Amino acid sequence: MIAPPFRPVLAWALGILCVTSVPGASIPRGTTFPGLDKVIHGAMYFGLGRAAIRAAGSAPWKVLAAVGTFAALDEAHQEWIPGRSGDVGDWVADVAGATLGIAGFRARGRQELVRES
């Protein structure tokens, strides 16, 4: 059984795996700006990083290491999806997004502590 604080983490992780398991031929190709995929990667992992630090409560480096490992495994898994490939640049965007999610959550927590004092 998954502890309640970790349910959003599981939901984000499963959502990311669903999105990154879509075959390349099924991904809409329209007029996009360069780097849009990196923004999407960052946004997905922003949510995962935020959910993970909220569930863990502390140890941001451990949370970032766990999310970064998940991101690396996700990039490796994409090698098995037709029309997809793993990309170090995508992994960097994943880790950057997770870092921002973690830092944003922790900064918000500090602001709430200051207001309470």
N, CA, C and O atoms as a printed pandas DataFrame, in Angstrom:
     atom_number atom_name residue_name chain_id  residue_number  x_coord  y_coord  z_coord
0              1         N          MET        A               1    0.839   -1.185    0.000
1              2        CA          MET        A               1    0.000    0.000    0.000
2              3         C          MET        A               1    0.881    1.244    0.000
3              4         O          MET        A               1    1.867    1.326    0.733
4              5         N          ILE        A               2    0.515    2.186   -0.816
5              6        CA          ILE        A               2    1.260    3.446   -0.909
6              7         C          ILE        A               2    0.747    4.412    0.168
7              8         O          ILE        A               2   -0.455    4.661    0.261
8              9         N          ALA        A               3    1.660    4.950    0.976
9             10        CA          ALA        A               3    1.281    5.913    2.005
10            11         C          ALA        A               3    0.656    7.138    1.351
11            12         O          ALA        A               3    1.127    7.576    0.302
12            13         N          PRO        A               4   -0.391    7.700    1.944
13            14        CA          PRO        A               4   -1.103    8.831    1.328
14            15         C          PRO        A               4   -0.221    9.984    0.833
15            16         O          PRO        A               4   -0.495   10.516   -0.243
16            17         N          PRO        A               5    0.837   10.400    1.572
17            18        CA          PRO        A               5    1.629   11.517    1.047
18            19         C          PRO        A               5    2.340   11.186   -0.270
19            20         O          PRO        A               5    2.682   12.087   -1.036
20            21         N          PHE        A               6    2.561    9.896   -0.529
21            22        CA          PHE        A               6    3.295    9.504   -1.731
22            23         C          PHE        A               6    2.389    9.183   -2.911
23            24         O          PHE        A               6    2.881    8.890   -4.001
24            25         N          ARG        A               7    1.085    9.234   -2.717
25            26        CA          ARG        A               7    0.171    8.970   -3.830
26            27         C          ARG        A               7    0.312    9.975   -4.965
27            28         O          ARG        A               7    0.303    9.568   -6.127
28            29         N          PRO        A               8    0.441   11.277   -4.682
29            30        CA          PRO        A               8    0.663   12.224   -5.791
30            31         C          PRO        A               8    1.975   11.963   -6.532
31            32         O          PRO        A               8    2.061   12.177   -7.741
32            33         N          VAL        A               9    2.990   11.505   -5.810
33            34        CA          VAL        A               9    4.273   11.179   -6.443
34            35         C          VAL        A               9    4.069   10.033   -7.427
35            36         O          VAL        A               9    4.540   10.089   -8.563
36            37         N          LEU        A              10    3.372    9.009   -6.989
37            38        CA          LEU        A              10    3.085    7.872   -7.856
38            39         C          LEU        A              10    2.253    8.310   -9.059
39            40         O          LEU        A              10    2.506    7.874  -10.182
40            41         N          ALA        A              11    1.266    9.165   -8.829
41            42        CA          ALA        A              11    0.421    9.647   -9.927
42            43         C          ALA        A              11    1.250   10.416  -10.957
43            44         O          ALA        A              11    1.095   10.201  -12.159
44            45         N          TRP        A              12    2.139   11.319  -10.492
45            46        CA          TRP        A              12    3.002   12.057  -11.409
46            47         C          TRP        A              12    3.915   11.111  -12.184
47            48         O          TRP        A              12    4.068   11.241  -13.399
48            49         N          ALA        A              13    4.523   10.156  -11.471
49            50        CA          ALA        A              13    5.455    9.228  -12.121
50            51         C          ALA        A              13    4.742    8.388  -13.175
51            52         O          ALA        A              13    5.257    8.203  -14.277
52            53         N          LEU        A              14    3.566    7.884  -12.840
53            54        CA          LEU        A              14    2.810    7.092  -13.813
54            55         C          LEU        A              14    2.356    7.950  -14.991
55            56         O          LEU        A              14    2.366    7.496  -16.135
56            57         N          GLY        A              15    1.964    9.176  -14.714
57            58        CA          GLY        A              15    1.583   10.088  -15.791
58            59         C          GLY        A              15    2.736   10.351  -16.745
59            60         O          GLY        A              15    2.561   10.346  -17.963
60            61         N          ILE        A              16    3.912   10.580  -16.184
61            62        CA          ILE        A              16    5.100   10.804  -17.014
62            63         C          ILE        A              16    5.391    9.568  -17.850
63            64         O          ILE        A              16    5.670    9.675  -19.044
64            65         N          LEU        A              17    5.329    8.389  -17.228
65            66        CA          LEU        A              17    5.591    7.160  -17.985
66            67         C          LEU        A              17    4.563    6.953  -19.104
67            68         O          LEU        A              17    4.911    6.472  -20.183
68            69         N          CYS        A              18    3.322    7.309  -18.854
69            70        CA          CYS        A              18    2.297    7.194  -19.911
70            71         C          CYS        A              18    2.618    8.125  -21.075
71            72         O          CYS        A              18    2.554    7.721  -22.236
72            73         N          VAL        A              19    2.961    9.366  -20.761
73            74        CA          VAL        A              19    3.266   10.346  -21.809
74            75         C          VAL        A              19    4.504    9.944  -22.595
75            76         O          VAL        A              19    4.522   10.049  -23.821
76            77         N          THR        A              20    5.534    9.486  -21.903
77            78        CA          THR        A              20    6.783    9.149  -22.592
78            79         C          THR        A              20    6.746    7.771  -23.242
79            80         O          THR        A              20    7.703    7.369  -23.904
80            81         N          SER        A              21    5.653    7.051  -23.058
81            82        CA          SER        A              21    5.495    5.747  -23.719
82            83         C          SER        A              21    4.715    5.848  -25.027
83            84         O          SER        A              21    4.529    4.844  -25.715
84            85         N          VAL        A              22    4.264    7.031  -25.369
85            86        CA          VAL        A              22    3.543    7.222  -26.629
86            87         C          VAL        A              22    4.544    7.097  -27.774
87            88         O          VAL        A              22    5.572    7.774  -27.764
88            89         N          PRO        A              23    4.265    6.248  -28.757
89            90        CA          PRO        A              23    5.188    6.118  -29.897
90            91         C          PRO        A              23    5.382    7.454  -30.611
91            92         O          PRO        A              23    4.472    8.281  -30.673
92            93         N          GLY        A              24    6.566    7.642  -31.137
93            94        CA          GLY        A              24    6.911    8.901  -31.796
94            95         C          GLY        A              24    5.970    9.291  -32.914
95            96         O          GLY        A              24    5.697   10.477  -33.096
96            97         N          ALA        A              25    5.463    8.321  -33.673
97            98        CA          ALA        A              25    4.559    8.621  -34.786
98            99         C          ALA        A              25    3.226    9.180  -34.305
99           100         O          ALA        A              25    2.515    9.814  -35.084
100          101         N          SER        A              26    2.873    8.963  -33.055
101          102        CA          SER        A              26    1.602    9.435  -32.512
102          103         C          SER        A              26    1.693   10.833  -31.902
103          104         O          SER        A              26    0.680   11.405  -31.500
104          105         N          ILE        A              27    2.886   11.369  -31.834
105          106        CA          ILE        A              27    3.064   12.701  -31.244
106          107         C          ILE        A              27    2.733   13.746  -32.302
107          108         O          ILE        A              27    3.285   13.713  -33.402
108          109         N          PRO        A              28    1.832   14.674  -31.975
109          110        CA          PRO        A              28    1.476   15.699  -32.962
110          111         C          PRO        A              28    2.692   16.531  -33.365
111          112         O          PRO        A              28    3.477   16.963  -32.520
112          113         N          ARG        A              29    2.828   16.742  -34.646
113          114        CA          ARG        A              29    3.918   17.579  -35.165
114          115         C          ARG        A              29    3.276   18.786  -35.823
115          116         O          ARG        A              29    2.677   18.678  -36.893
116          117         N          GLY        A              30    3.399   19.891  -35.200
117          118        CA          GLY        A              30    2.827   21.113  -35.748
118          119         C          GLY        A              30    3.869   22.200  -35.726
119          120         O          GLY        A              30    5.070   21.939  -35.648
120          121         N          THR        A              31    3.401   23.398  -35.794
121          122        CA          THR        A              31    4.322   24.518  -35.699
122          123         C          THR        A              31    4.646   24.722  -34.225
123          124         O          THR        A              31    3.805   25.174  -33.448
124          125         N          THR        A              32    5.839   24.391  -33.863
125          126        CA          THR        A              32    6.281   24.563  -32.486
126          127         C          THR        A              32    7.536   25.411  -32.480
127          128         O          THR        A              32    8.221   25.549  -33.493
128          129         N          PHE        A              33    7.816   25.961  -31.345
129          130        CA          PHE        A              33    9.058   26.722  -31.255
130          131         C          PHE        A              33   10.174   25.797  -30.803
131          132         O          PHE        A              33    9.934   24.822  -30.090
132          133         N          PRO        A              34   11.393   26.107  -31.219
133          134        CA          PRO        A              34   12.528   25.261  -30.838
134          135         C          PRO        A              34   12.654   25.165  -29.318
135          136         O          PRO        A              34   12.569   26.166  -28.606
136          137         N          GLY        A              35   12.853   23.967  -28.850
137          138        CA          GLY        A              35   13.017   23.752  -27.421
138          139         C          GLY        A              35   11.725   23.497  -26.667
139          140         O          GLY        A              35   11.743   23.351  -25.445
140          141         N          LEU        A              36   10.597   23.440  -27.376
141          142        CA          LEU        A              36    9.320   23.196  -26.700
142          143         C          LEU        A              36    9.357   21.885  -25.928
143          144         O          LEU        A              36    8.805   21.795  -24.831
144          145         N          ASP        A              37   10.001   20.872  -26.490
145          146        CA          ASP        A              37   10.057   19.581  -25.787
146          147         C          ASP        A              37   10.790   19.707  -24.451
147          148         O          ASP        A              37   10.445   19.026  -23.485
148          149         N          LYS        A              38   11.799   20.575  -24.398
149          150        CA          LYS        A              38   12.533   20.762  -23.134
150          151         C          LYS        A              38   11.641   21.446  -22.097
151          152         O          LYS        A              38   11.697   21.122  -20.911
152          153         N          VAL        A              39   10.826   22.383  -22.549
153          154        CA          VAL        A              39    9.890   23.060  -21.643
154          155         C          VAL        A              39    8.886   22.046  -21.094
155          156         O          VAL        A              39    8.570   22.061  -19.905
156          157         N          ILE        A              40    8.394   21.177  -21.954
157          158        CA          ILE        A              40    7.434   20.153  -21.532
158          159         C          ILE        A              40    8.090   19.195  -20.533
159          160         O          ILE        A              40    7.495   18.855  -19.510
160          161         N          HIS        A              41    9.315   18.765  -20.834
161          162        CA          HIS        A              41   10.037   17.896  -19.891
162          163         C          HIS        A              41   10.196   18.598  -18.541
163          164         O          HIS        A              41    9.922   18.012  -17.494
164          165         N          GLY        A              42   10.632   19.836  -18.573
165          166        CA          GLY        A              42   10.822   20.585  -17.338
166          167         C          GLY        A              42    9.534   20.718  -16.543
167          168         O          GLY        A              42    9.544   20.589  -15.319
168          169         N          ALA        A              43    8.425   20.975  -17.229
169          170        CA          ALA        A              43    7.139   21.134  -16.546
170          171         C          ALA        A              43    6.682   19.826  -15.897
171          172         O          ALA        A              43    6.195   19.819  -14.767
172          173         N          MET        A              44    6.845   18.728  -16.623
173          174        CA          MET        A              44    6.442   17.435  -16.047
174          175         C          MET        A              44    7.242   17.122  -14.785
175          176         O          MET        A              44    6.685   16.677  -13.781
176          177         N          TYR        A              45    8.536   17.356  -14.845
177          178        CA          TYR        A              45    9.387   17.025  -13.709
178          179         C          TYR        A              45    9.338   18.078  -12.613
179          180         O          TYR        A              45    9.693   17.790  -11.470
180          181         N          PHE        A              46    8.903   19.297  -12.939
181          182        CA          PHE        A              46    8.623   20.305  -11.914
182          183         C          PHE        A              46    7.548   19.742  -10.984
183          184         O          PHE        A              46    7.681   19.779   -9.760
184          185         N          GLY        A              47    6.480   19.220  -11.593
185          186        CA          GLY        A              47    5.393   18.650  -10.800
186          187         C          GLY        A              47    5.834   17.456   -9.983
187          188         O          GLY        A              47    5.461   17.323   -8.817
188          189         N          LEU        A              48    6.632   16.579  -10.592
189          190        CA          LEU        A              48    7.114   15.403   -9.861
190          191         C          LEU        A              48    8.031   15.820   -8.712
191          192         O          LEU        A              48    7.913   15.293   -7.606
192          193         N          GLY        A              49    8.935   16.752   -8.963
193          194        CA          GLY        A              49    9.842   17.217   -7.904
194          195         C          GLY        A              49    9.087   17.856   -6.758
195          196         O          GLY        A              49    9.406   17.629   -5.591
196          197         N          ARG        A              50    8.083   18.657   -7.090
197          198        CA          ARG        A              50    7.273   19.318   -6.060
198          199         C          ARG        A              50    6.502   18.287   -5.233
199          200         O          ARG        A              50    6.461   18.367   -4.005
200          201         N          ALA        A              51    5.894   17.322   -5.922
201          202        CA          ALA        A              51    5.148   16.289   -5.198
202          203         C          ALA        A              51    6.082   15.461   -4.316
203          204         O          ALA        A              51    5.731   15.104   -3.192
204          205         N          ALA        A              52    7.264   15.162   -4.832
205          206        CA          ALA        A              52    8.209   14.319   -4.084
206          207         C          ALA        A              52    8.744   15.024   -2.844
207          208         O          ALA        A              52    8.834   14.405   -1.784
208          209         N          ILE        A              53    9.100   16.295   -2.948
209          210        CA          ILE        A              53    9.626   17.000   -1.766
210          211         C          ILE        A              53    8.520   17.221   -0.753
211          212         O          ILE        A              53    8.767   17.213    0.453
212          213         N          ARG        A              54    7.308   17.417   -1.235
213          214        CA          ARG        A              54    6.176   17.582   -0.314
214          215         C          ARG        A              54    5.949   16.285    0.469
215          216         O          ARG        A              54    5.697   16.318    1.673
216          217         N          ALA        A              55    6.041   15.150   -0.216
217          218        CA          ALA        A              55    5.836   13.861    0.439
218          219         C          ALA        A              55    6.980   13.525    1.384
219          220         O          ALA        A              55    6.757   13.020    2.484
220          221         N          ALA        A              56    8.211   13.808    0.951
221          222        CA          ALA        A              56    9.386   13.457    1.761
222          223         C          ALA        A              56    9.557   14.405    2.939
223          224         O          ALA        A              56    9.985   13.992    4.017
224          225         N          GLY        A              57    9.224   15.670    2.735
225          226        CA          GLY        A              57    9.298   16.636    3.818
226          227         C          GLY        A              57   10.666   17.243    4.061
227          228         O          GLY        A              57   10.757   18.342    4.608
228          229         N          SER        A              58   11.719   16.567    3.677
229          230        CA          SER        A              58   13.068   17.091    3.899
230          231         C          SER        A              58   14.021   16.367    2.964
231          232         O          SER        A              58   13.597   15.628    2.076
232          233         N          ALA        A              59   15.283   16.582    3.168
233          234        CA          ALA        A              59   16.335   15.941    2.381
234          235         C          ALA        A              59   16.208   16.224    0.888
235          236         O          ALA        A              59   16.055   15.299    0.090
236          237         N          PRO        A              60   16.271   17.515    0.505
237          238        CA          PRO        A              60   16.080   17.862   -0.910
238          239         C          PRO        A              60   17.077   17.205   -1.854
239          240         O          PRO        A              60   16.733   16.891   -2.993
240          241         N          TRP        A              61   18.309   16.994   -1.396
241          242        CA          TRP        A              61   19.297   16.362   -2.277
242          243         C          TRP        A              61   18.933   14.901   -2.554
243          244         O          TRP        A              61   19.141   14.401   -3.659
244          245         N          LYS        A              62   18.395   14.232   -1.548
245          246        CA          LYS        A              62   17.961   12.841   -1.746
246          247         C          LYS        A              62   16.764   12.791   -2.687
247          248         O          LYS        A              62   16.677   11.913   -3.546
248          249         N          VAL        A              63   15.850   13.729   -2.522
249          250        CA          VAL        A              63   14.681   13.788   -3.410
250          251         C          VAL        A              63   15.137   14.063   -4.834
251          252         O          VAL        A              63   14.669   13.412   -5.769
252          253         N          LEU        A              64   16.042   15.017   -5.013
253          254        CA          LEU        A              64   16.534   15.334   -6.349
254          255         C          LEU        A              64   17.273   14.142   -6.958
255          256         O          LEU        A              64   17.143   13.872   -8.152
256          257         N          ALA        A              65   18.041   13.439   -6.145
257          258        CA          ALA        A              65   18.746   12.247   -6.645
258          259         C          ALA        A              65   17.749   11.179   -7.088
259          260         O          ALA        A              65   17.938   10.543   -8.125
260          261         N          ALA        A              66   16.698   10.983   -6.311
261          262        CA          ALA        A              66   15.688    9.981   -6.668
262          263         C          ALA        A              66   14.955   10.373   -7.945
263          264         O          ALA        A              66   14.762    9.542   -8.832
264          265         N          VAL        A              67   14.549   11.628   -8.042
265          266        CA          VAL        A              67   13.832   12.089   -9.233
266          267         C          VAL        A              67   14.760   12.074  -10.443
267          268         O          VAL        A              67   14.335   11.707  -11.538
268          269         N          GLY        A              68   16.020   12.468  -10.263
269          270        CA          GLY        A              68   16.994   12.419  -11.355
270          271         C          GLY        A              68   17.245   11.006  -11.847
271          272         O          GLY        A              68   17.419   10.781  -13.045
272          273         N          THR        A              69   17.264   10.053  -10.921
273          274        CA          THR        A              69   17.419    8.644  -11.299
274          275         C          THR        A              69   16.204    8.168  -12.079
275          276         O          THR        A              69   16.338    7.483  -13.093
276          277         N          PHE        A              70   15.015    8.534  -11.602
277          278        CA          PHE        A              70   13.788    8.183  -12.323
278          279         C          PHE        A              70   13.816    8.779  -13.729
279          280         O          PHE        A              70   13.432    8.119  -14.695
280          281         N          ALA        A              71   14.273   10.028  -13.843
281          282        CA          ALA        A              71   14.349   10.683  -15.154
282          283         C          ALA        A              71   15.315    9.949  -16.077
283          284         O          ALA        A              71   15.030    9.779  -17.263
284          285         N          ALA        A              72   16.447    9.515  -15.547
285          286        CA          ALA        A              72   17.415    8.775  -16.364
286          287         C          ALA        A              72   16.826    7.442  -16.831
287          288         O          ALA        A              72   17.004    7.041  -17.981
288          289         N          LEU        A              73   16.130    6.769  -15.929
289          290        CA          LEU        A              73   15.484    5.508  -16.306
290          291         C          LEU        A              73   14.381    5.736  -17.338
291          292         O          LEU        A              73   14.187    4.918  -18.237
292          293         N          ASP        A              74   13.667    6.843  -17.206
293          294        CA          ASP        A              74   12.629    7.184  -18.177
294          295         C          ASP        A              74   13.246    7.441  -19.557
295          296         O          ASP        A              74   12.707    7.001  -20.572
296          297         N          GLU        A              75   14.360    8.143  -19.589
297          298        CA          GLU        A              75   15.034    8.378  -20.876
298          299         C          GLU        A              75   15.522    7.059  -21.472
299          300         O          GLU        A              75   15.432    6.858  -22.683
300          301         N          ALA        A              76   16.034    6.166  -20.638
301          302        CA          ALA        A              76   16.477    4.852  -21.131
302          303         C          ALA        A              76   15.289    4.042  -21.640
303          304         O          ALA        A              76   15.400    3.347  -22.650
304          305         N          HIS        A              77   14.165    4.125  -20.956
305          306        CA          HIS        A              77   12.970    3.372  -21.365
306          307         C          HIS        A              77   12.472    3.835  -22.731
307          308         O          HIS        A              77   11.905    3.046  -23.487
308          309         N          GLN        A              78   12.681    5.110  -23.046
309          310        CA          GLN        A              78   12.220    5.629  -24.335
310          311         C          GLN        A              78   12.970    5.021  -25.517
311          312         O          GLN        A              78   12.486    5.064  -26.649
312          313         N          GLU        A              79   14.131    4.465  -25.264
313          314        CA          GLU        A              79   14.873    3.780  -26.324
314          315         C          GLU        A              79   14.092    2.582  -26.868
315          316         O          GLU        A              79   14.309    2.163  -28.005
316          317         N          TRP        A              80   13.193    2.037  -26.066
317          318        CA          TRP        A              80   12.401    0.868  -26.449
318          319         C          TRP        A              80   11.072    1.244  -27.102
319          320         O          TRP        A              80   10.342    0.365  -27.559
320          321         N          ILE        A              81   10.751    2.526  -27.153
321          322        CA          ILE        A              81    9.481    2.982  -27.715
322          323         C          ILE        A              81    9.712    3.360  -29.176
323          324         O          ILE        A              81   10.596    4.165  -29.467
324          325         N          PRO        A              82    8.932    2.794  -30.099
325          326        CA          PRO        A              82    9.124    3.110  -31.526
326          327         C          PRO        A              82    9.028    4.621  -31.793
327          328         O          PRO        A              82    8.088    5.287  -31.360
328          329         N          GLY        A              83   10.014    5.129  -32.505
329          330        CA          GLY        A              83   10.031    6.546  -32.857
330          331         C          GLY        A              83   10.477    7.472  -31.753
331          332         O          GLY        A              83   10.418    8.691  -31.916
332          333         N          ARG        A              84   10.922    6.932  -30.632
333          334        CA          ARG        A              84   11.393    7.741  -29.504
334          335         C          ARG        A              84   12.840    7.393  -29.233
335          336         O          ARG        A              84   13.341    6.362  -29.683
336          337         N          SER        A              85   13.498    8.250  -28.505
337          338        CA          SER        A              85   14.870    7.963  -28.098
338          339         C          SER        A              85   15.164    8.702  -26.806
339          340         O          SER        A              85   14.562    9.733  -26.508
340          341         N          GLY        A              86   16.096    8.157  -26.051
341          342        CA          GLY        A              86   16.551    8.836  -24.852
342          343         C          GLY        A              86   17.485    9.965  -25.247
343          344         O          GLY        A              86   18.200    9.869  -26.245
344          345         N          ASP        A              87   17.478   11.021  -24.471
345          346        CA          ASP        A              87   18.278   12.196  -24.815
346          347         C          ASP        A              87   18.823   12.826  -23.533
347          348         O          ASP        A              87   18.075   13.091  -22.592
348          349         N          VAL        A              88   20.121   13.059  -23.510
349          350        CA          VAL        A              88   20.745   13.681  -22.341
350          351         C          VAL        A              88   20.173   15.078  -22.122
351          352         O          VAL        A              88   19.982   15.495  -20.980
352          353         N          GLY        A              89   19.899   15.802  -23.199
353          354        CA          GLY        A              89   19.306   17.135  -23.074
354          355         C          GLY        A              89   17.943   17.093  -22.405
355          356         O          GLY        A              89   17.602   17.975  -21.618
356          357         N          ASP        A              90   17.164   16.065  -22.721
357          358        CA          ASP        A              90   15.866   15.901  -22.062
358          359         C          ASP        A              90   16.056   15.610  -20.579
359          360         O          ASP        A              90   15.314   16.121  -19.740
360          361         N          TRP        A              91   17.055   14.786  -20.258
361          362        CA          TRP        A              91   17.336   14.479  -18.854
362          363         C          TRP        A              91   17.733   15.744  -18.098
363          364         O          TRP        A              91   17.309   15.949  -16.961
364          365         N          VAL        A              92   18.539   16.582  -18.725
365          366        CA          VAL        A              92   18.941   17.840  -18.087
366          367         C          VAL        A              92   17.704   18.704  -17.830
367          368         O          VAL        A              92   17.575   19.301  -16.761
368          369         N          ALA        A              93   16.797   18.771  -18.806
369          370        CA          ALA        A              93   15.557   19.530  -18.625
370          371         C          ALA        A              93   14.710   18.924  -17.506
371          372         O          ALA        A              93   14.095   19.652  -16.726
372          373         N          ASP        A              94   14.680   17.601  -17.429
373          374        CA          ASP        A              94   13.944   16.920  -16.357
374          375         C          ASP        A              94   14.494   17.324  -14.987
375          376         O          ASP        A              94   13.740   17.701  -14.090
376          377         N          VAL        A              95   15.800   17.241  -14.843
377          378        CA          VAL        A              95   16.439   17.555  -13.559
378          379         C          VAL        A              95   16.285   19.043  -13.233
379          380         O          VAL        A              95   16.081   19.406  -12.074
380          381         N          ALA        A              96   16.381   19.894  -14.241
381          382        CA          ALA        A              96   16.185   21.329  -14.008
382          383         C          ALA        A              96   14.761   21.604  -13.526
383          384         O          ALA        A              96   14.555   22.378  -12.591
384          385         N          GLY        A              97   13.790   20.971  -14.161
385          386        CA          GLY        A              97   12.400   21.146  -13.737
386          387         C          GLY        A              97   12.182   20.652  -12.316
387          388         O          GLY        A              97   11.529   21.321  -11.515
388          389         N          ALA        A              98   12.731   19.477  -12.000
389          390        CA          ALA        A              98   12.600   18.933  -10.643
390          391         C          ALA        A              98   13.267   19.856   -9.626
391          392         O          ALA        A              98   12.733   20.073   -8.538
392          393         N          THR        A              99   14.429   20.396   -9.977
393          394        CA          THR        A              99   15.134   21.313   -9.081
394          395         C          THR        A              99   14.283   22.539   -8.779
395          396         O          THR        A              99   14.197   22.976   -7.632
396          397         N          LEU        A             100   13.656   23.091   -9.814
397          398        CA          LEU        A             100   12.793   24.263   -9.613
398          399         C          LEU        A             100   11.572   23.916   -8.771
399          400         O          LEU        A             100   11.155   24.709   -7.926
400          401         N          GLY        A             101   10.996   22.734   -8.995
401          402        CA          GLY        A             101    9.853   22.312   -8.188
402          403         C          GLY        A             101   10.209   22.150   -6.726
403          404         O          GLY        A             101    9.463   22.573   -5.843
404          405         N          ILE        A             102   11.353   21.534   -6.475
405          406        CA          ILE        A             102   11.819   21.324   -5.099
406          407         C          ILE        A             102   12.145   22.660   -4.440
407          408         O          ILE        A             102   11.717   22.928   -3.318
408          409         N          ALA        A             103   12.907   23.497   -5.147
409          410        CA          ALA        A             103   13.309   24.786   -4.586
410          411         C          ALA        A             103   12.098   25.680   -4.336
411          412         O          ALA        A             103   12.023   26.363   -3.315
412          413         N          GLY        A             104   11.157   25.673   -5.267
413          414        CA          GLY        A             104    9.954   26.489   -5.101
414          415         C          GLY        A             104    9.139   26.061   -3.899
415          416         O          GLY        A             104    8.649   26.901   -3.143
416          417         N          PHE        A             105    8.993   24.772   -3.720
417          418        CA          PHE        A             105    8.237   24.276   -2.569
418          419         C          PHE        A             105    8.942   24.638   -1.268
419          420         O          PHE        A             105    8.302   25.070   -0.308
420          421         N          ARG        A             106   10.249   24.462   -1.238
421          422        CA          ARG        A             106   10.994   24.778   -0.016
422          423         C          ARG        A             106   10.975   26.276    0.274
423          424         O          ARG        A             106   10.881   26.674    1.435
424          425         N          ALA        A             107   11.062   27.109   -0.757
425          426        CA          ALA        A             107   11.009   28.560   -0.561
426          427         C          ALA        A             107    9.641   28.969   -0.019
427          428         O          ALA        A             107    9.543   29.832    0.854
428          429         N          ARG        A             108    8.600   28.350   -0.535
429          430        CA          ARG        A             108    7.253   28.647   -0.052
430          431         C          ARG        A             108    7.119   28.275    1.418
431          432         O          ARG        A             108    6.507   29.005    2.198
432          433         N          GLY        A             109    7.688   27.144    1.790
433          434        CA          GLY        A             109    7.654   26.721    3.188
434          435         C          GLY        A             109    8.368   27.699    4.095
435          436         O          GLY        A             109    7.906   27.965    5.205
436          437         N          ARG        A             110    9.493   28.241    3.638
437          438        CA          ARG        A             110   10.230   29.226    4.431
438          439         C          ARG        A             110    9.414   30.498    4.590
439          440         O          ARG        A             110    9.404   31.100    5.664
440          441         N          GLN        A             111    8.720   30.917    3.517
441          442        CA          GLN        A             111    7.891   32.121    3.599
442          443         C          GLN        A             111    6.788   31.929    4.624
443          444         O          GLN        A             111    6.488   32.852    5.380
444          445         N          GLU        A             112    6.176   30.749    4.667
445          446        CA          GLU        A             112    5.119   30.482    5.636
446          447         C          GLU        A             112    5.661   30.488    7.050
447          448         O          GLU        A             112    4.972   30.937    7.966
448          449         N          LEU        A             113    6.884   29.999    7.256
449          450        CA          LEU        A             113    7.501   30.023    8.579
450          451         C          LEU        A             113    7.756   31.456    9.028
451          452         O          LEU        A             113    7.561   31.777   10.200
452          453         N          VAL        A             114    8.190   32.323    8.113
453          454        CA          VAL        A             114    8.460   33.718    8.439
454          455         C          VAL        A             114    7.155   34.409    8.820
455          456         O          VAL        A             114    7.127   35.184    9.776
456          457         N          ARG        A             115    6.072   34.141    8.085
457          458        CA          ARG        A             115    4.789   34.767    8.381
458          459         C          ARG        A             115    4.257   34.331    9.736
459          460         O          ARG        A             115    3.607   35.116   10.425
460          461         N          GLU        A             116    4.523   33.090   10.129
461          462        CA          GLU        A             116    4.033   32.585   11.412
462          463         C          GLU        A             116    4.793   33.166   12.595
463          464         O          GLU        A             116    4.259   33.207   13.703
464          465         N          SER        A             117    6.049   33.626   12.384
465          466        CA          SER        A             117    6.841   34.132   13.498
466          467         C          SER        A             117    6.454   35.517   13.894
467          468         O          SER        A             117    7.036   36.079   14.822
